[in-house]
């Protein structure tokens, strides 16, 4: 999903993600803490720490279902988290 995004767009996603996680009481430097919250929201999820690490680094963006789960964890709109727009 992030392949067509510019470096700036990926950096802005990363900044929104980090801000949202902090506001939700999660440490953006702790993929394992985020995975625990993720699995708590989506019991059937088998998300890898590598995937979360890539999201946190702005290397890739979650697919639409995972974006919704991350947004739910952070109590933000998935579209805002992805693009900065509502």
N, C-alpha and C positions, 0 to 999 in steps of 0.2 A: 504494500500500500504506500510506503514512503518513497519508493523508487522515483516516482514522478514529482515528488516535492523538492523544492529547493532547500539548500542548507538553511537559509533563514526561516523557512516554514517549519522545518524540523526543529530548529532551535526554539522557535516560539511555542511549538507544541510541548517541547521539553520543559520550558519555563512554566507554562500553564499547568502541566502535570505536577511538577514539583510544588508549585504554589498550592494547588488543590489538595495534594496529599498532606502538606503541612497543615493546611486549614482543617483537614479531617483528623488531625492528630497522628498522622503516620510519618515515618522518617523516609524521605525520598532516597536516602543512602542505604536503605535496608530492603533489598528485593525480597528477602525471606519474610519480613514483616508484612509487606504488601501482598505476597502470595497467600499468607494466612488469611488476610482480610478478603482477598479475592475468592478463595475457596469457601470462606464463610458465607459469601454472598451467592456463590454459584457452586453448590455442593457437588455437581457432576463434573466440575472443571478439573482438568489435569494440566494447568498452565505451568510452564517451566520457568525456573529462575533465570535462565538465559533469555527467554522472551521478555521477561520483566526488566532485566538489565538493559536490553536493547531499547525498550520503551523509555526507560529513565535516561538513557544516553542520547535520545533523539535519533537513534539509528534506524528505528522502525516504529510504526504505529500499530496499535492493536487492530484486529479485524473488527467489523461492526458489532458483533456480539460481545467481544471482549471490551471494546470501547464503552459499550453500554454498562457493563459490569463495573469497569473502572470509574466511570462517571457516577454510578450509583454509590460506590464506596465513598467518593469525594463529595457527593451531594451537589453535582453540577450537571449541566446539560451536555450530553455526548457531542453535539455539534459544536458547542463552544469549546469543549476540550480539544476536539480535533482541529478546528479551524479558527477559533477565536470569535466566531459569529454565532448569533442565536437565531 
